[in-house]
Amino acid sequence: MASVIFGISGMAVGIFGLIISFVVLLRNKKKDDKQAGEQEGVILSELDHIKNTTEEIKHKLEKKDEQDMSILQKLALVEASVKSAHKRIDSLEKYHQPN
């Protein structure tokens, strides 16, 4: 009779131990899931910041390219004007050469 009581109490302790282990496992899983979610949120936030910064840089580079193109067009006009002025100066020098 005593061995039956010890057997039943042993089984009860074993089952109670399994229940506690399962509860602790679920609790830790929730903590781990929460931490993983927080980390994923931080990573996604940082990726979004990097994306926005990259888009800003791209926009600035496009504006810079437009400015460079404008400067090159103006430079071409200035070079043409200077070339024309040099031709006129050269033709004037032929007529006004010092003796």
ABEGO torsion letter per residue (X at the ends): XAAAAAAAAAAAAAAAAAAAAAAAAAAAAAAAAAAAAAAAAAAAAAAAAAAAAAAAAAAAAAAAAAAAAAAAAAAAAAAAAAAAAAAAAAAAAAABBBX
